[in-house]
């Protein structure tokens, strides 16, 4: 589990992610959406737990792909 994922992990957290997610958490979801999957996180109805599951599933792949993307750009 990545550092960002550990930061938000809480199985009982049913708060809407759009209301309480930090900028860093939103950025991590955006990186996952752009570099790991065609799926989009449901910001309108997704809870913090849903966001955690999304990050757990896609963040490591997204991080590797993002790092490769940056190497190709620079």
SELO-249480 format. One record per residue (C-alpha): x, y, z; residue number from 1; residue in three letters. Coordinates in steps of 0.25 Angstrom, whole numbers. Example, Ala and Ser with C-alpha at 12.3 -4.5 7.8 and 13.67 -1.06 7.14 Angstrom:
BEGIN
@u = 49 | v = -18 | w = 31 | num = 1 | residuo = ALA .
@u = 55 | v = -4 | w = 29 | num = 2 | residuo = SER .
This chain:
BEGIN
@u = 0 | v = 0 | w = 0 | num = 1 | residuo = UNK .
@u = 6 | v = 14 | w = -4 | num = 2 | residuo = UNK .
@u = 8 | v = 25 | w = 6 | num = 3 | residuo = UNK .
@u = -4 | v = 33 | w = 0 | num = 4 | residuo = UNK .
@u = -13 | v = 21 | w = 1 | num = 5 | residuo = UNK .
@u = -9 | v = 18 | w = 16 | num = 6 | residuo = UNK .
@u = -11 | v = 33 | w = 19 | num = 7 | residuo = UNK .
@u = -26 | v = 32 | w = 16 | num = 8 | residuo = UNK .
@u = -29 | v = 17 | w = 20 | num = 9 | residuo = UNK .
@u = -41 | v = 16 | w = 29 | num = 10 | residuo = UNK .
@u = -51 | v = 5 | w = 27 | num = 11 | residuo = UNK .
@u = -62 | v = 13 | w = 34 | num = 12 | residuo = UNK .
@u = -61 | v = 26 | w = 26 | num = 13 | residuo = UNK .
@u = -74 | v = 28 | w = 19 | num = 14 | residuo = UNK .
@u = -72 | v = 43 | w = 17 | num = 15 | residuo = UNK .
@u = -73 | v = 48 | w = 3 | num = 16 | residuo = UNK .
@u = -59 | v = 49 | w = -3 | num = 17 | residuo = UNK .
@u = -63 | v = 62 | w = -10 | num = 18 | residuo = UNK .
@u = -66 | v = 69 | w = 3 | num = 19 | residuo = UNK .
@u = -53 | v = 64 | w = 11 | num = 20 | residuo = UNK .
@u = -42 | v = 60 | w = 1 | num = 21 | residuo = UNK .
@u = -29 | v = 67 | w = 2 | num = 22 | residuo = UNK .
@u = -23 | v = 73 | w = -10 | num = 23 | residuo = UNK .
@u = -12 | v = 62 | w = -10 | num = 24 | residuo = UNK .
@u = -23 | v = 52 | w = -10 | num = 25 | residuo = UNK .
@u = -30 | v = 58 | w = -21 | num = 26 | residuo = UNK .
@u = -17 | v = 59 | w = -29 | num = 27 | residuo = UNK .
@u = -14 | v = 44 | w = -26 | num = 28 | residuo = UNK .
@u = -28 | v = 40 | w = -32 | num = 29 | residuo = UNK .
@u = -26 | v = 49 | w = -44 | num = 30 | residuo = UNK .
@u = -12 | v = 42 | w = -46 | num = 31 | residuo = UNK .
@u = -19 | v = 29 | w = -46 | num = 32 | residuo = UNK .
@u = -30 | v = 33 | w = -55 | num = 33 | residuo = UNK .
@u = -20 | v = 38 | w = -65 | num = 34 | residuo = UNK .
@u = -9 | v = 28 | w = -64 | num = 35 | residuo = UNK .
@u = -15 | v = 14 | w = -59 | num = 36 | residuo = UNK .
@u = -29 | v = 13 | w = -64 | num = 37 | residuo = UNK .
@u = -40 | v = 18 | w = -72 | num = 38 | residuo = UNK .
@u = -50 | v = 18 | w = -60 | num = 39 | residuo = UNK .
@u = -53 | v = 31 | w = -54 | num = 40 | residuo = UNK .
@u = -55 | v = 32 | w = -39 | num = 41 | residuo = UNK .
@u = -69 | v = 37 | w = -35 | num = 42 | residuo = UNK .
@u = -67 | v = 50 | w = -28 | num = 43 | residuo = UNK .
@u = -82 | v = 52 | w = -27 | num = 44 | residuo = UNK .
@u = -85 | v = 40 | w = -19 | num = 45 | residuo = UNK .
@u = -72 | v = 33 | w = -15 | num = 46 | residuo = UNK .
@u = -69 | v = 32 | w = -1 | num = 47 | residuo = UNK .
@u = -55 | v = 33 | w = 5 | num = 48 | residuo = UNK .
@u = -55 | v = 18 | w = 6 | num = 49 | residuo = UNK .
@u = -58 | v = 17 | w = -9 | num = 50 | residuo = UNK .
@u = -47 | v = 26 | w = -12 | num = 51 | residuo = UNK .
@u = -38 | v = 18 | w = -3 | num = 52 | residuo = UNK .
@u = -42 | v = 5 | w = -11 | num = 53 | residuo = UNK .
@u = -39 | v = 13 | w = -24 | num = 54 | residuo = UNK .
@u = -25 | v = 17 | w = -20 | num = 55 | residuo = UNK .
@u = -22 | v = 3 | w = -14 | num = 56 | residuo = UNK .
@u = -25 | v = -3 | w = -28 | num = 57 | residuo = UNK .
@u = -19 | v = 7 | w = -37 | num = 58 | residuo = UNK .
@u = -9 | v = 16 | w = -30 | num = 59 | residuo = UNK .
@u = 4 | v = 7 | w = -31 | num = 60 | residuo = UNK .
@u = 1 | v = 5 | w = -46 | num = 61 | residuo = UNK .
@u = -2 | v = 20 | w = -48 | num = 62 | residuo = UNK .
@u = 11 | v = 24 | w = -41 | num = 63 | residuo = UNK .
@u = 20 | v = 15 | w = -50 | num = 64 | residuo = UNK .
@u = 13 | v = 20 | w = -63 | num = 65 | residuo = UNK .
@u = 14 | v = 34 | w = -58 | num = 66 | residuo = UNK .
@u = 29 | v = 33 | w = -55 | num = 67 | residuo = UNK .
@u = 31 | v = 27 | w = -69 | num = 68 | residuo = UNK .
@u = 22 | v = 38 | w = -75 | num = 69 | residuo = UNK .
@u = 31 | v = 49 | w = -68 | num = 70 | residuo = UNK .
@u = 44 | v = 42 | w = -73 | num = 71 | residuo = UNK .
@u = 38 | v = 43 | w = -87 | num = 72 | residuo = UNK .
@u = 35 | v = 57 | w = -86 | num = 73 | residuo = UNK .
@u = 48 | v = 62 | w = -80 | num = 74 | residuo = UNK .
